[in-house]
Amino acid sequence: MALNLSQKKEVVAELADVAASAHSLIAAEYAGTTVEQLTAMRKKARENGVFLKVVKNTLAARAVEGTEFECTKDALVGPLLYAFSTEEPGAAGRLIKEFAKANDKLKPKVVAVGGQLYPASHVEVLASLPTLDQALAMLARVLAEPVTMFARAVKAVGEQQGGGEAAPAEAAAETA
């Protein structure tokens, strides 16, 4: 179904709004993907903070103007599915990678992060980024390590002093 001018403006405005705050973008060829597969992908995308949209490349090119994804304008060729990571940078990469395993028709073509355009092979790199929860857990471990090492050192010093000679309270009881 063809869009009229006002509908096209709405689509461009919606995409521009998403692109302005998104962390990463993956454009993938989807020709040959079934409706059921696309529906499942859209459902999973909503659950994982990924904005998924199929639009004409000219509209997408207009929408990314003035954003960090403007670098993708010349690479937007052919029927493409656009996946913007809205919550964490690796979410779109994990989504596309997961669905590309089960569907050889879904092929990443463009990856953009931080104003840089990368080849399709960088979907693997993007997908391997930790989730927000994983990153916070790693940070907590790094921050807790010095405290843990200090506590172990204090305990070891206490054990060395307490094990070699009697504790002061015990020594006082023996002399009395």
C-alpha distance (Angstrom), angle and dihedral (degrees) to the residues before:
residue distance angle dihedral
M1 . . .
A2 3.77 . .
L3 3.77 119.1 .
N4 3.77 123.2 -131.5
L5 3.80 121.4 -132.2
S6 3.81 96.3 -92.1
Q7 3.83 91.5 49.3
K8 3.81 90.3 49.9
K9 3.81 89.9 51.2
E10 3.82 89.9 51.3
V11 3.82 91.5 50.5
V12 3.81 92.0 48.4
A13 3.81 91.4 47.2
E14 3.82 91.8 49.2
L15 3.81 92.6 48.5
A16 3.80 92.4 44.5
D17 3.80 90.2 52.3
V18 3.82 91.5 51.0
A19 3.82 93.1 43.5
A20 3.79 91.8 51.4
S21 3.80 92.1 62.1
A22 3.83 102.5 26.6
H23 3.80 122.7 113.2
S24 3.81 98.7 -149.3
L25 3.80 142.7 1.3
I26 3.77 131.1 -146.9
A27 3.79 121.5 -174.9
A28 3.78 114.2 -164.2
E29 3.79 136.0 -179.3
Y30 3.77 109.3 -115.9
A31 3.83 104.0 174.6
G32 3.80 109.2 138.8
T33 3.80 94.4 25.6
T34 3.79 112.4 131.6
V35 3.77 124.5 -122.2
E36 3.82 90.0 -114.6
Q37 3.80 91.1 54.3
L38 3.81 92.3 48.7
T39 3.80 90.9 47.4
A40 3.80 91.1 51.4
M41 3.80 90.2 47.5
R42 3.81 92.0 50.4
K43 3.81 90.8 50.4
K44 3.80 92.3 50.0
A45 3.82 90.0 45.3
R46 3.81 92.1 55.6
E47 3.82 90.2 50.0
N48 3.82 92.6 51.1
G49 3.81 102.4 43.1
V50 3.80 97.2 -102.1
F51 3.81 121.7 138.7
L52 3.81 106.6 -144.6
K53 3.80 121.7 -169.8
V54 3.78 139.8 160.9
V55 3.79 110.2 -149.2
K56 3.76 138.3 147.9
N57 3.78 113.2 -80.7
T58 3.81 92.7 -123.3
L59 3.81 90.1 58.0
A60 3.80 91.6 45.8
A61 3.81 90.7 49.1
R62 3.80 90.4 53.2
A63 3.80 91.4 46.6
V64 3.82 95.0 54.1
E65 3.82 94.1 49.8
G66 3.77 109.2 119.5
T67 3.82 94.0 16.2
E68 3.78 130.8 98.1
F69 3.81 88.0 -99.2
E70 3.79 93.7 64.6
C71 3.82 86.6 102.2
T72 3.83 88.4 74.0
K73 3.83 96.7 60.9
D74 3.81 96.2 98.6
A75 3.81 93.5 44.1
L76 3.81 95.7 56.4
V77 3.80 100.3 104.7
G78 3.78 129.1 143.1
P79 3.81 130.1 8.8
L80 3.79 104.9 -32.1
L81 3.76 138.5 -178.1
Y82 3.82 113.5 -147.2
A83 3.81 120.3 -144.5
F84 3.81 116.7 -173.3
S85 3.82 118.8 -171.7
T86 3.78 104.4 -137.7
E87 3.81 101.5 173.2
E88 3.81 107.3 28.9
P89 3.82 130.9 7.6
G90 3.81 98.2 -119.5
A91 3.80 98.8 48.6
A92 3.82 96.7 90.8
G93 3.80 91.0 45.1
R94 3.81 92.2 53.2
L95 3.82 91.1 47.1
I96 3.81 95.6 50.1
K97 3.81 92.7 42.1
E98 3.81 92.0 50.5
F99 3.79 94.7 49.3
A100 3.81 94.3 40.8
K101 3.83 89.0 60.1
A102 3.80 91.1 61.1
N103 3.81 95.5 35.8
D104 3.79 120.6 46.0
K105 3.83 89.6 -170.7
L106 3.81 91.2 68.8
K107 3.81 106.0 83.7
P108 3.80 124.9 172.0
K109 3.81 112.0 -131.0
V110 3.80 106.9 169.3
V111 3.79 133.1 30.0
A112 3.80 121.1 -175.3
V113 3.79 128.2 -179.5
G114 3.78 129.3 162.0
G115 3.79 95.3 -3.9
Q116 3.81 92.7 -53.2
L117 3.80 126.1 116.2
Y118 3.80 115.4 -140.4
P119 3.80 132.9 -175.3
A120 3.79 120.8 -99.1
S121 3.80 91.2 -99.4
H122 3.82 88.8 72.1
V123 3.81 89.5 74.8
E124 3.82 85.0 86.2
V125 3.81 91.1 54.7
L126 3.78 92.4 47.1
A127 3.81 92.0 46.6
S128 3.80 90.8 52.2
L129 3.81 93.2 59.2
P130 3.80 111.7 110.9
T131 3.77 120.5 -105.6
L132 3.79 118.2 -112.2
D133 3.82 91.4 -98.6
Q134 3.81 91.8 49.3
A135 3.80 91.7 48.5
L136 3.81 91.8 49.7
A137 3.81 90.7 49.2
M138 3.82 90.3 51.0
L139 3.81 90.5 49.2
A140 3.81 91.6 49.1
R141 3.82 90.3 52.0
V142 3.81 91.6 49.9
L143 3.80 92.1 48.2
A144 3.82 93.4 45.5
E145 3.81 95.7 49.3
P146 3.85 97.6 78.9
V147 3.81 91.1 48.7
T148 3.80 90.9 48.6
M149 3.80 92.0 49.1
F150 3.82 90.8 48.9
A151 3.80 91.5 50.4
R152 3.81 90.7 49.9
A153 3.80 90.9 49.5
V154 3.82 92.3 50.3
K155 3.79 90.5 47.7
A156 3.81 91.7 49.2
V157 3.83 91.7 50.3
G158 3.79 90.3 48.9
E159 3.80 92.1 49.3
Q160 3.80 91.7 48.5
Q161 3.79 92.9 51.6
G162 3.79 95.4 40.3
G163 3.81 95.2 45.1
G164 3.83 97.5 48.6
E165 3.79 98.7 50.7
A166 3.75 135.0 12.0
A167 3.77 118.9 -82.0
P168 3.84 114.1 -101.2
A169 3.83 93.6 -109.7
E170 3.80 91.8 50.8
A171 3.82 91.8 46.2
A172 3.82 91.4 51.9
A173 3.83 91.1 50.4
E174 3.81 91.6 51.4
T175 3.84 93.9 52.6
A176 3.79 94.1 48.7
